[in-house]
Amino acid sequence: MALQSMTGFARSEGTSGRYRWAWELRSVNGKGLDIRLRLPGGMEALEVEVRHRLSEALSRGNLQVTLSVTISENRVEAVVNEEALAAVLKLRDALGSSVVDPSPMRLDALLGIRGLVEFREAVDSEEIIAARDAAILEGLSKAVAALGDMRRREGEALGRLLAGHVDRIEELARRVEADPSRSPEEIARKLEAQLQALLESAPSLDRDRLHAEAALIATKADLREEIDRLKAHVGAARELLAEGGPIGRKLDFLAQEFNRESNTICSKSNAVAVTSAGIELKVVIDQFREQVQNLE
């Protein structure tokens, strides 16, 4: 499964009858999937289906989703107030011969009666509205697919970048592992020299107690466990990158583990070369974690 970035943009537009519509989708980093949807008035019925399609295609990111709809042709229809018309006709019949002008009522006279005829925007049939909504939802699917394509392209670039960071982390871990200062013999030699200097300056100190403390310090100074864990985390990161899909949270956890081991290496270091490698390790891990924040 391909990696996906959480940033992207897509637009889809089309027409259905006299309606013209356009979708705009913008995606940025987010801890979860946060959909902010803006629909035109009167189209709220689409919201459930829109959110369903978005949540099926995407798992993380802050999404701003906007639908705009315009009407290319305004149609007006006349609506007769049947009750008012019936009342007017009833009145005319009641007046009968009392009416000076017995000729049939003219259309302009009827139109002049307030409230008898109302002109308003034509209402489309249910079939037309259903066809419009179906076209709009199809356009949404195209926009979501385009957004996914853009996020995958960025995800591929991020994957290559992260793989390079993982390679560098492994390289630095091996540098620490190979440094002569961390060999048991070198640690013992340094401690022996320090003990000898201490005993010469203070002969009354308990030699056996000092050697026991030195052995404990030597044990704590060993970096074997930290290096082994770093190698294990490197392997796990490579497996996740090869697996693909929404792995951002898992890689973020590994970044924290990388950082923990690098901190321990720096604190245990007894040589400039190891400290230097540990500091560089922290820099690379920070870069790794920063890029992971963009990954779904």
C-alpha positions in Angstrom: 0.0 0.0 0.0 1.3 3.4 -1.0 2.3 6.1 1.6 0.2 9.2 1.7 1.0 12.7 2.8 -1.7 14.6 4.6 -1.3 17.8 2.5 -3.0 18.2 -0.9 -5.6 20.1 -3.0 -8.2 19.0 -5.5 -11.0 20.6 -7.5 -13.8 19.1 -9.5 -16.6 20.8 -11.4 -19.4 20.1 -13.8 -23.0 20.8 -14.8 -26.4 19.1 -14.5 -29.2 20.8 -16.3 -29.3 24.4 -15.4 -27.0 23.8 -12.3 -23.3 24.3 -12.3 -21.3 23.0 -9.3 -17.7 22.9 -8.1 -16.0 21.0 -5.3 -12.8 22.3 -3.6 -10.9 20.0 -1.2 -7.9 21.2 0.9 -6.0 18.9 3.2 -3.3 19.7 5.8 -1.7 17.8 8.8 -4.0 16.6 11.6 -3.9 14.1 14.4 -7.1 12.5 13.1 -9.6 13.0 10.4 -11.3 16.4 10.9 -13.8 17.3 8.1 -15.0 20.9 7.8 -17.8 20.9 5.3 -19.5 23.9 3.7 -22.6 23.2 1.6 -25.0 25.7 0.0 -28.3 26.4 1.7 -30.9 23.7 0.9 -28.4 21.0 0.2 -27.9 19.8 3.8 -29.3 16.4 2.8 -26.0 15.6 1.1 -23.9 16.0 4.2 -24.1 12.4 5.5 -23.1 10.9 2.2 -20.3 13.4 1.7 -18.8 12.6 5.1 -19.1 8.9 4.5 -17.2 9.1 1.2 -14.5 11.2 2.6 -14.0 9.0 5.7 -13.8 5.9 3.5 -11.0 7.3 1.3 -9.0 9.2 4.0 -7.9 8.3 7.5 -6.0 11.4 8.7 -5.8 15.1 8.0 -7.7 18.4 8.5 -10.0 18.7 5.5 -11.7 21.8 4.2 -14.4 20.8 1.8 -16.5 23.4 0.0 -19.3 22.9 -2.5 -20.5 25.9 -4.6 -23.6 25.7 -6.8 -24.9 28.3 -9.3 -27.9 28.4 -11.6 -27.3 29.4 -15.2 -31.0 29.9 -16.1 -33.5 31.5 -13.8 -37.1 30.3 -14.5 -40.2 32.0 -13.1 -43.6 30.4 -12.7 -47.0 31.9 -11.9 -48.8 30.4 -8.9 -52.5 31.1 -8.6 -54.0 31.4 -5.2 -56.9 29.0 -5.8 -58.8 30.1 -2.7 -58.5 33.8 -3.6 -59.7 33.1 -7.2 -62.6 31.1 -6.0 -63.6 34.0 -3.7 -63.4 36.5 -6.6 -65.6 34.3 -8.9 -68.0 33.7 -6.1 -68.3 37.5 -5.5 -68.9 38.1 -9.3 -71.7 35.5 -9.4 -73.2 37.0 -6.3 -73.3 40.5 -7.7 -74.9 39.2 -10.9 -76.8 41.8 -12.8 -75.7 44.4 -10.3 -72.4 44.6 -12.1 -72.4 47.5 -14.5 -70.0 45.7 -16.9 -71.3 42.2 -17.5 -68.4 41.2 -19.8 -66.1 38.3 -18.8 -63.3 39.2 -16.4 -60.1 40.1 -18.3 -56.7 38.6 -17.4 -55.2 42.0 -16.7 -58.0 42.6 -14.2 -57.3 39.3 -12.5 -53.6 40.0 -12.4 -54.3 43.4 -10.8 -56.0 41.7 -7.8 -53.4 41.6 -5.0 -52.5 38.1 -3.8 -54.4 36.4 -6.6 -51.3 35.5 -8.6 -47.7 35.1 -7.3 -44.6 34.9 -9.4 -41.7 32.9 -8.0 -38.6 30.9 -8.9 -39.7 27.7 -10.6 -39.3 24.5 -8.6 -37.6 21.6 -10.3 -39.1 18.1 -10.2 -37.8 15.4 -7.9 -36.2 13.7 -10.9 -34.2 16.8 -11.8 -33.0 17.3 -8.2 -32.0 13.7 -7.9 -30.0 13.8 -11.1 -28.3 17.0 -9.9 -27.4 15.5 -6.6 -26.1 12.3 -8.2 -23.8 14.3 -10.5 -22.6 16.4 -7.6 -21.7 13.3 -5.6 -19.9 11.8 -8.6 -17.9 15.0 -8.8 -17.0 14.6 -5.2 -15.7 11.1 -5.8 -13.5 12.5 -8.6 -12.2 15.3 -6.4 -11.4 12.8 -3.6 -9.6 10.5 -6.1 -7.5 13.5 -7.3 -6.7 14.5 -3.7 -5.6 11.0 -3.0 -3.4 11.0 -6.0 -1.7 14.2 -4.9 -1.3 12.9 -1.4 0.2 9.7 -2.7 2.8 11.5 -4.9 3.9 13.6 -1.9 3.8 10.4 0.2 6.3 8.7 -2.2 8.6 11.6 -1.9 8.3 11.6 1.9 9.0 7.8 1.9 12.3 8.3 0.1 13.3 11.1 2.4 12.4 9.1 5.5 14.3 6.0 4.2 17.4 8.2 3.8 17.0 9.4 7.5 16.7 5.7 8.6 19.9 4.8 6.7 21.7 7.7 8.4 20.5 6.6 11.8 21.8 3.1 11.2 25.1 4.5 9.9 25.6 6.6 13.1 24.6 3.7 15.3 27.3 1.6 13.7 29.8 4.4 14.1 29.1 4.5 17.8 29.3 0.7 17.9 32.7 0.7 16.2 34.3 3.5 18.2 37.3 2.1 20.1 36.3 4.1 23.3 33.3 1.9 24.0 35.2 -1.5 24.0 35.3 -3.1 27.5 39.1 -3.0 27.3 39.2 0.7 26.7 36.6 1.4 29.4 38.6 -0.7 31.8 41.9 1.0 30.9 40.4 4.5 31.5 38.9 3.5 34.8 42.1 1.8 35.9 44.0 5.0 35.2 41.5 7.1 37.1 41.5 4.7 40.1 45.3 4.7 40.2 45.4 8.5 40.2 42.8 8.5 42.9 44.6 6.0 45.1 47.9 7.9 44.7 46.2 11.1 45.9 44.3 9.4 48.7 46.0 6.1 49.9 43.5 5.6 52.7 40.6 4.8 50.3 39.3 1.2 50.3 40.8 -0.3 47.2 38.3 -3.2 46.9 35.3 -0.7 47.3 36.8 1.5 44.6 37.2 -1.4 42.2 33.6 -2.5 42.9 32.3 1.0 42.1 34.5 1.1 39.0 33.0 -2.2 37.8 29.5 -0.7 38.3 30.4 2.4 36.4 31.8 0.3 33.5 28.6 -1.7 33.3 26.5 1.5 33.2 28.8 3.0 30.5 28.3 0.1 28.1 26.2 1.1 25.1 25.4 -2.4 23.8 21.7 -2.3 24.7 21.1 1.1 23.2 22.8 0.2 20.0 20.9 -3.1 19.8 17.6 -1.2 20.3 18.5 1.4 17.7 19.2 -1.4 15.2 15.8 -3.0 16.1 14.0 0.3 15.6 15.8 0.8 12.3 14.5 -2.6 11.1 10.9 -1.8 12.3 11.0 1.6 10.5 12.0 -0.1 7.3 9.3 -2.7 7.6 6.7 0.1 8.1 7.9 2.1 5.1 7.8 -1.0 2.9 4.3 -1.9 4.2 2.9 1.6 3.4 -0.6 2.8 4.2 -1.5 5.0 7.2 1.7 4.5 9.3 2.3 8.0 10.5 1.4 7.4 14.1 3.6 4.2 14.3 6.6 6.0 12.8 6.0 8.9 15.2 6.3 6.4 18.1 9.5 5.0 16.6 10.9 8.5 16.4 10.3 8.9 20.1 12.1 5.6 20.7 15.0 6.7 18.5 15.3 9.9 20.5 15.3 8.1 23.8 18.2 5.9 22.8 20.2 8.8 21.4 19.8 10.7 24.6 21.1 7.7 26.6 24.1 7.4 24.3 25.0 11.0 24.8 24.6 10.7 28.6 26.8 7.6 28.8 29.4 8.7 26.3 33.0 8.7 27.5 34.6 9.9 24.3 34.3 13.0 22.1 33.7 10.9 19.0 30.7 9.1 20.5 29.3 12.3 21.8 29.6 13.9 18.4 27.9 10.9 16.8 25.2 11.0 19.4 24.5 14.7 18.8 24.3 14.1 15.0 22.0 11.2 15.7 19.7 13.5 17.6 19.7 16.0 14.7 18.8 13.3 12.1 16.1 11.9 14.4 14.5 15.4 14.8 14.5 15.7 11.0 12.9 12.2 10.7 10.2 13.1 13.2 9.4 16.4 11.6 8.8 14.7 8.2 6.8 11.9 9.9 4.3 14.6 11.0 3.3 15.1 7.3 2.6 11.4 6.8 -0.9 9.9 7.0 
